[in-house]
Amino acid sequence: MKLTYFGHSCFLIEFGGKKLLFDPFISPNELAKDIDINSIEADYILLSHGHEDHVADAETIAKRTGATIIATFEIVTWYGKKGLKGHPMNTGGKWKFDFGTVKMVSAVHSSVLPDGTYAANPVGFVISNDENAFYFAGDTALTWDMKLIPMTCPKLDLAILSIGDNFTMGYEDAIIASDFIECNKIIGCHFDTFGYVKVDHEVAKTAFEAKGKELMLPVIGEVF
């Protein structure tokens, strides 16, 4: 797997020979001003929910690249009316794509599209193939349903969890989430973009280390 961080909750993950773009919020993000969205290639765009800070650049990138949008039925339908390709899913379902299997899992948050259209419940994604598996949690509170992931999905190599607090889990709850999902290698997201979600990096990393876990807090543009 090759991961590139574009800020907030946006990652480009090369997986199974395809480029998967998650929650593209780049051009409105002042911290990501050096990222040229016209240089980003994607085969698929996965949207965890409809909030502006997760879908802002989805339409522009999908139109240019021809990427297929993977999201809830309601979000895919909304983009379909704009002429964009999509694969609709819903919570608990899974589908085998040409890069691997996507399982749509629960998230506890809210969700509405930028024009106020209902966007269904927020979700997370577990992506797996014969070589690797990872969890992109999206915006979520700590939820007991996370315990279902190791029961129903392949063993995770890593997980991308929100740690910014206020709107989502903070790092303390993310530590508990890592226990629930049985994964000790965590990449943080949804932090520092706004005043509400600024975090003390050293405090968060130290808290994870104290539990024998690794927390990576990427710099925008960083490649893993």
SERO-4910 file (N, C-alpha, C, O; in steps of 0.05 Angstrom, whole numbers):
BEGIN
 pado doro    nc1    nc2    nc3   cac1   cac2   cac3    cc1    cc2    cc3    oc1    oc2    oc3
  Met    A     17    -24      0      0      0      0     17     25      0     38     26     13
  Lys    A      9     45    -15     22     71    -15      1     92     -8    -20     93    -21
  Leu    A      6    107     13    -14    127     22     -2    155     19     21    160     26
  Thr    A    -18    174      9    -11    202      8    -32    217     23    -56    214     18
  Tyr    A    -24    235     41    -42    251     57    -46    279     45    -26    293     40
  Phe    A    -71    286     40    -77    312     29    -91    331     48   -103    351     40
  Gly    A    -90    324     74   -101    342     94   -128    333    104   -143    319     90
  His    A   -135    341    128   -160    336    141   -165    306    142   -152    292    157
  Ser    A   -184    295    126   -189    266    125   -184    255     98   -194    233     92
  Cys    A   -170    269     81   -166    261     53   -140    246     49   -118    256     55
  Phe    A   -143    221     40   -120    204     33   -123    193      5   -145    186     -3
  Leu    A   -101    191     -9   -100    175    -34    -85    150    -27    -62    151    -19
  Ile    A    -98    127    -31    -86    102    -24    -85     84    -48   -105     77    -60
  Glu    A    -60     77    -56    -56     59    -78    -58     30    -67    -42     22    -51
  Phe    A    -78     15    -77    -85    -10    -65    -95    -29    -87   -113    -21   -102
  Gly    A    -84    -52    -89    -93    -71   -109    -91    -61   -137   -107    -68   -155
  Gly    A    -71    -44   -142    -66    -34   -169    -84    -11   -177    -84     -2   -200
  Lys    A   -100      0   -158   -118     22   -164   -113     45   -144   -101     41   -123
  Lys    A   -122     69   -151   -119     92   -134   -146     99   -122   -165    106   -136
  Leu    A   -146     98    -95   -171    103    -80   -168    129    -65   -150    133    -49
  Leu    A   -186    148    -71   -185    174    -58   -208    176    -38   -231    172    -44
  Phe    A   -200    182    -13   -220    183      9   -226    212     17   -208    228     22
  Asp    A   -251    219     18   -261    244     29   -246    269     21   -233    282     37
  Pro    A   -247    275     -5   -230    297    -16   -240    325     -8   -260    336    -19
  Phe    A   -227    337     12   -231    365     20   -204    377     20   -189    376     39
  Ile    A   -197    390     -3   -170    400     -7   -170    430    -14   -158    446      1
  Ser    A   -183    437    -35   -182    465    -45   -193    485    -24   -182    508    -24
  Pro    A   -213    479     -8   -222    499     12   -204    499     38   -208    516     55
  Asn    A   -186    480     40   -170    477     64   -144    493     61   -127    487     45
  Glu    A   -142    515     76   -119    533     75    -93    518     80    -72    525     70
  Leu    A    -94    498     97    -70    483    104    -60    466     80    -37    458     80
  Ala    A    -78    461     61    -70    445     38    -67    461     12    -70    451    -10
  Lys    A    -61    487     16    -60    505     -7    -39    498    -27    -41    507    -51
  Asp    A    -19    483    -19      2    475    -38     -4    450    -54     11    442    -71
  Ile    A    -27    438    -49    -36    414    -64    -52    423    -88    -72    437    -86
  Asp    A    -44    413   -112    -58    419   -137    -77    396   -142    -69    374   -149
  Ile    A   -103    401   -139   -122    379   -142   -123    369   -171   -132    347   -175
  Asn    A   -115    386   -190   -115    377   -218    -93    357   -224    -92    345   -245
  Ser    A    -75    353   -205    -54    333   -208    -61    306   -196    -45    287   -198
  Ile    A    -83    305   -182    -91    281   -168   -106    262   -186   -126    269   -198
  Glu    A    -96    237   -189   -110    217   -204   -124    198   -186   -114    191   -164
  Ala    A   -147    189   -194   -163    170   -177   -179    152   -195   -190    160   -215
  Asp    A   -180    126   -187   -198    107   -200   -224    105   -185   -245    101   -198
  Tyr    A   -223    109   -159   -247    109   -143   -246    131   -122   -224    139   -113
  Ile    A   -269    142   -116   -271    162    -94   -290    152    -74   -314    147    -80
  Leu    A   -281    148    -49   -297    137    -28   -305    159     -9   -288    174      1
  Leu    A   -331    162     -4   -341    184     12   -355    172     37   -374    157     35
  Ser    A   -345    180     60   -356    169     85   -383    181     93   -399    169    106
  His    A   -387    206     85   -412    220     90   -413    245     73   -394    251     58
  Gly    A   -434    261     76   -439    283     57   -429    310     65   -433    329     50
  His    A   -417    314     88   -409    340     97   -388    353     78   -372    339     67
  Glu    A   -390    379     76   -373    394     58   -343    388     62   -328    387     43
  Asp    A   -335    385     87   -307    381     93   -298    352     87   -277    343     96
  His    A   -315    337     72   -308    310     63   -314    306     33   -305    286     21
  Val    A   -329    324     21   -337    320     -7   -331    344    -25   -337    343    -49
  Ala    A   -318    364    -14   -315    390    -29   -304    387    -57   -314    400    -75
  Asp    A   -284    370    -61   -271    367    -87   -279    342   -101   -267    335   -122
  Ala    A   -298    327    -91   -306    301   -103   -316    305   -132   -307    290   -149
  Glu    A   -334    323   -136   -345    327   -163   -324    335   -183   -323    324   -205
  Thr    A   -307    354   -176   -286    364   -194   -267    342   -202   -261    338   -226
  Ile    A   -258    326   -182   -239    305   -188   -252    282   -203   -240    271   -221
  Ala    A   -277    275   -196   -290    254   -210   -295    260   -239   -293    243   -256
  Lys    A   -303    285   -244   -308    293   -272   -282    291   -289   -283    282   -312
  Arg    A   -260    300   -278   -235    300   -293   -223    272   -296   -213    265   -318
  Thr    A   -225    255   -276   -212    229   -277   -230    207   -286   -221    185   -294
  Gly    A   -257    211   -285   -275    189   -291   -278    169   -268   -287    147   -272
  Ala    A   -269    177   -244   -269    159   -221   -298    151   -214   -317    166   -218
  Thr    A   -300    127   -203   -326    117   -193   -329    124   -164   -311    119   -148
  Ile    A   -351    136   -157   -356    144   -129   -369    120   -114   -389    109   -123
  Ile    A   -357    113    -91   -367     92    -74   -377    106    -49   -362    118    -34
  Ala    A   -403    103    -43   -415    117    -20   -443    104    -16   -450     85    -28
  Thr    A   -458    116      3   -485    107      7   -502    111    -18   -495    127    -35
  Phe    A   -524     97    -19   -542     99    -42   -550    128    -47   -551    137    -70
  Glu    A   -556    142    -25   -566    170    -28   -544    188    -39   -551    205    -56
  Ile    A   -520    186    -30   -498    203    -40   -492    196    -69   -488    214    -86
  Val    A   -491    170    -76   -485    162   -104   -508    172   -122   -502    181   -144
  Thr    A   -532    171   -113   -555    181   -129   -552    211   -134   -558    220   -156
  Trp    A   -544    226   -113   -541    255   -116   -520    262   -137   -524    279   -153
  Tyr    A   -497    247   -136   -476    252   -156   -484    241   -183   -475    251   -204
  Gly    A   -500    220   -183   -509    209   -209   -525    229   -225   -524    229   -249
  Lys    A   -540    246   -211   -556    267   -225   -538    288   -237   -547    304   -254
  Lys    A   -513    288   -228   -493    307   -240   -477    293   -262   -458    305   -273
  Gly    A   -485    269   -269   -472    254   -291   -447    238   -283   -432    230   -300
  Leu    A   -444    234   -257   -420    220   -247   -426    190   -241   -448    183   -233
  Lys    A   -406    174   -246   -409    145   -241   -408    139   -211   -394    153   -196
  Gly    A   -422    119   -203   -422    111   -175   -429     82   -170   -442     70   -187
  His    A   -421     72   -148   -429     46   -138   -442     50   -111   -428     56    -91
  Pro    A   -469     47   -109   -482     51    -84   -480     27    -65   -480      4    -73
  Met    A   -477     34    -39   -475     13    -19   -491     22      6   -502     45      6
  Asn    A   -492      5     26   -504     14     51   -492     -2     74   -478    -22     69
  Thr    A   -496      7     98   -483     -3    122   -486    -33    124   -508    -44    123
  Gly    A   -464    -47    128   -464    -76    132   -459    -91    107   -452   -115    108
  Gly    A   -461    -78     84   -457    -92     58   -428    -92     50   -412    -76     59
  Lys    A   -422   -111     32   -395   -112     21   -397   -118     -8   -416   -129    -18
  Trp    A   -375   -111    -23   -375   -115    -52   -346   -120    -61   -328   -106    -51
  Lys    A   -342   -139    -79   -315   -144    -89   -310   -128   -114   -323   -132   -134
  Phe    A   -291   -109   -112   -283    -92   -135   -258   -104   -147   -247   -124   -138
  Asp    A   -248    -90   -168   -223   -100   -181   -198    -96   -165   -177   -106   -172
  Phe    A   -200    -81   -143   -176    -77   -125   -178    -92   -100   -158    -96    -86
  Gly    A   -202   -103    -93   -207   -117    -68   -235   -113    -59   -253   -105    -74
  Thr    A   -240   -121    -34   -267   -120    -23   -271    -95     -6   -254    -88     10
  Val    A   -294    -83     -9   -302    -60      8   -325    -69     25   -345    -78     15
  Lys    A   -322    -66     51   -344    -71     70   -351    -44     83   -334    -30     94
  Met    A   -376    -37     81   -385    -11     92   -395    -16    121   -412    -32    126
  Val    A   -382     -2    140   -388     -7    168   -399     18    182   -398     40    170
  Ser    A   -409     14    205   -423     35    220   -405     58    228   -381     54    234
  Ala    A   -416     82    228   -403    106    240   -425    121    254   -449    121    246
  Val    A   -418    134    276   -438    150    291   -430    179    288   -411    188    300
  His    A   -446    194    273   -440    222    266   -466    233    254   -488    222    260
  Ser    A   -465    253    238   -487    263    223   -479    265    194   -455    262    187
  Ser    A   -498    270    176   -491    270    147   -513    284    131   -536    277    132
  Val    A   -504    305    116   -522    319     98   -504    330     76   -481    339     81
  Leu    A   -514    331     52   -498    341     29   -498    372     29   -514    384     43
  Pro    A   -479    384     14   -476    413     16   -501    429     10   -504    451     20
  Asp    A   -520    419     -6   -544    434    -12   -567    426      7   -590    435      3
  Gly    A   -561    411     28   -582    403     47   -595    377     42   -612    368     57
  Thr    A   -588    364     20   -600    338     13   -592    317     34   -569    316     43
  Tyr    A   -611    301     41   -606    278     60   -585    259     48   -587    252     25
  Ala    A   -565    252     64   -543    236     54   -541    209     67   -521    195     65
  Ala    A   -562    200     81   -563    175     96   -543    175    119   -532    196    125
  Asn    A   -540    153    132   -522    152    155   -493    153    147   -487    144    125
  Pro    A   -476    164    163   -447    164    157   -437    135    159   -450    118    172
  Val    A   -414    130    147   -403    102    147   -373    103    149   -361    124    146
  Gly    A   -362     80    154   -333     75    151   -329     54    130   -349     42    121
  Phe    A   -304     48    123   -298     28    103   -276     10    113   -256     19    124
  Val    A   -279    -16    109   -258    -35    112   -251    -45     84   -268    -57     71
  Ile    A   -226    -41     76   -216    -48     49   -197    -71     52   -178    -69     68
  Ser    A   -200    -92     37   -182   -115     40   -178   -130     13   -195   -129     -5
  Asn    A   -156   -143     11   -151   -162    -11   -134   -184      1   -132   -187     26
  Asp    A   -121   -201    -15   -106   -224     -5    -81   -216     10    -69   -232     23
  Glu    A    -73   -190      6    -47   -182     18    -50   -163     42    -35   -166     61
  Asn    A    -69   -145     42    -72   -125     63   -101   -119     70   -119   -125     55
  Ala    A   -104   -107     93   -131    -97    101   -127    -72    118   -109    -70    134
  Phe    A   -145    -52    113   -144    -28    130   -172    -17    134   -191    -24    119
  Tyr    A   -175     -1    154   -201     11    162   -199     41    160   -181     53    173
  Phe    A   -217     53    145   -220     82    144   -246     88    159   -268     82    149
  Ala    A   -243     99    183   -267    101    201   -285    124    193   -309    124    201
  Gly    A   -275    144    178   -292    168    173   -296    184    199   -282    180    218
  Asp    A   -315    201    198   -322    217    222   -340    200    240   -362    193    232
  Thr    A   -331    194    263   -347    177    281   -340    182    310   -317    189    317
  Ala    A   -359    177    327   -355    174    356   -344    146    360   -345    129    343
  Leu    A   -333    142    384   -327    115    392   -353     99    394   -372    109    406
  Thr    A   -354     76    381   -378     61    381   -373     31    386   -353     20    377
  Trp    A   -390     19    401   -387    -10    408   -387    -27    382   -376    -49    383
  Asp    A   -400    -17    361   -400    -32    336   -372    -38    325   -369    -56    309
  Met    A   -353    -22    333   -326    -27    323   -316    -54    331   -298    -66    318
  Lys    A   -327    -66    352   -319    -92    361   -326   -114    340   -315   -135    340
  Leu    A   -345   -107    322   -353   -126    302   -332   -128    279   -332   -149    265
  Ile    A   -315   -108    276   -297   -108    254   -278   -132    255   -275   -146    235
  Pro    A   -264   -138    277   -247   -162    277   -263   -188    276   -251   -209    270
  Met    A   -289   -187    281   -305   -211    279   -314   -217    251   -320   -240    244
  Thr    A   -316   -196    234   -328   -199    208   -309   -192    185   -316   -195    161
  Cys    A   -285   -182    191   -267   -172    170   -239   -185    174   -233   -195    196
  Pro    A   -222   -185    153   -195   -194    156   -180   -178    177   -187   -155    183
  Lys    A   -158   -189    188   -142   -175    207   -131   -149    195   -120   -150    173
  Leu    A   -133   -127    209   -125   -101    199    -94    -97    201    -82   -105    221
  Asp    A    -83    -86    180    -55    -78    181    -52    -50    192    -32    -43    206
  Leu    A    -72    -33    187    -72     -6    198   -100      5    198   -118     -6    185
  Ala    A   -104     26    213   -130     40    213   -126     70    213   -107     80    225
  Ile    A   -144     84    199   -144    113    198   -167    122    215   -191    118    208
  Leu    A   -161    135    237   -181    143    257   -181    174    261   -159    186    262
  Ser    A   -204    186    264   -206    214    272   -196    217    301   -202    200    318
  Ile    A   -181    238    306   -171    243    333   -175    271    342   -166    278    364
  Gly    A   -188    288    326   -189    317    332   -208    326    353   -207    348    362
  Asp    A   -226    307    362   -245    313    383   -266    334    374   -266    342    350
  Asn    A   -283    342    391   -305    362    386   -326    352    367   -349    349    374
  Phe    A   -319    345    342   -338    335    322   -336    304    320   -355    292    310
  Thr    A   -314    293    329   -309    264    327   -296    254    352   -295    268    372
  Met    A   -286    229    351   -269    220    373   -245    238    378   -235    250    359
  Gly    A   -237    240    402   -211    251    409   -191    228    410   -198    205    407
  Tyr    A   -166    235    416   -146    214    416   -150    193    438   -143    170    435
  Glu    A   -162    202    460   -167    183    482   -187    161    473   -182    137    478
  Asp    A   -209    169    460   -228    149    450   -216    133    427   -223    110    423
  Ala    A   -199    146    411   -186    131    389   -169    109    399   -166     88    386
  Ile    A   -157    112    423   -141     90    435   -159     67    441   -153     44    436
  Ile    A   -183     73    452   -202     51    458   -212     39    432   -215     14    430
  Ala    A   -216     55    412   -225     45    386   -204     25    375   -211      5    363
  Ser    A   -179     32    378   -158     14    368   -158    -13    382   -152    -34    370
  Asp    A   -166    -13    408   -170    -38    422   -193    -54    410   -191    -78    405
  Phe    A   -216    -40    406   -240    -53    395   -234    -66    368   -244    -88    362
  Ile    A   -219    -52    351   -214    -62    324   -190    -80    322   -183    -91    301
  Glu    A   -176    -83    345   -152   -100    347   -130    -92    327   -120   -109    312
  Cys    A   -124    -66    327   -104    -56    309    -87    -35    324    -99    -16    335
  Asn    A    -61    -38    325    -44    -20    341    -29      0    324    -13     16    334
  Lys    A    -33     -1    297    -19     18    279    -40     37    269    -57     30    252
  Ile    A    -40     62    279    -61     81    273    -50    106    259    -29    116    267
  Ile    A    -64    115    239    -58    140    226    -81    159    234   -105    153    230
  Gly    A    -74    182    245    -94    201    254   -104    218    231    -89    224    212
  Cys    A   -129    227    233   -139    246    213   -159    265    227   -165    262    251
  His    A   -171    283    212   -191    302    223   -179    318    247   -192    320    268
  Phe    A   -155    328    243   -142    344    264   -129    368    253   -119    368    230
  Asp    A   -128    390    268   -113    415    262   -125    432    240   -117    456    237
  Thr    A   -145    422    225   -156    438    203   -169    463    212   -166    485    201
  Phe    A   -185    461    233   -200    484    245   -192    486    274   -180    468    286
  Gly    A   -198    509    286   -192    514    314   -204    493    332   -193    485    352
  Tyr    A   -228    483    325   -242    464    341   -227    437    343   -231    422    363
  Val    A   -211    430    323   -199    403    323   -168    404    325   -155    384    317
  Lys    A   -157    425    335   -128    426    338   -120    408    362   -134    407    382
  Val    A    -98    393    358    -90    374    378    -60    379    385    -45    390    369
  Asp    A    -53    370    409    -25    370    417    -13    344    408    -19    323    419
  His    A      4    345    387     14    321    375     29    304    394     25    279    395
  Glu    A     46    316    410     63    300    428     47    286    450     52    263    457
  Val    A     27    300    460     10    288    480     -5    264    469     -7    243    482
  Ala    A    -16    267    445    -31    246    432    -13    222    427    -20    199    433
  Lys    A     10    227    415     29    205    409     38    190    434     40    166    434
  Thr    A     44    206    455     53    194    480     32    177    492     38    155    503
  Ala    A      7    185    490    -15    170    501    -18    143    487    -23    122    500
  Phe    A    -14    143    461    -15    118    446      9    100    453      6     76    457
  Glu    A     33    112    455     57     97    461     54     83    489     64     61    493
  Ala    A     41     97    507     38     86    534     21     60    534     22     44    552
  Lys    A      5     57    513    -12     33    510      1     13    491    -12     -6    483
  Gly    A     26     18    483     39      0    464     30      2    436     31    -17    421
  Lys    A     20     26    428      9     31    402     25     52    387     39     68    400
  Glu    A     22     53    361     35     74    345     14     92    333     -5     83    320
  Leu    A     17    118    337      0    138    325     17    155    306     37    168    314
  Met    A     10    155    281     24    171    260      6    195    254    -18    192    248
  Leu    A     17    219    256      2    244    250     16    256    225     36    270    228
  Pro    A      5    250    201     19    258    177     20    288    171      2    302    180
  Val    A     40    296    157     42    323    146     29    323    119     31    304    104
  Ile    A     15    345    112      2    346     86     22    343     64     42    357     63
  Gly    A     16    325     45     34    319     23     52    295     29     66    286     11
  Glu    A     52    286     54     69    264     62     60    238     49     36    232     47
  Val    A     79    222     41     74    195     28     84    174     47    107    175     57
  Phe    A     67    154     52     75    131     69     81    107     51     88     85     61
***
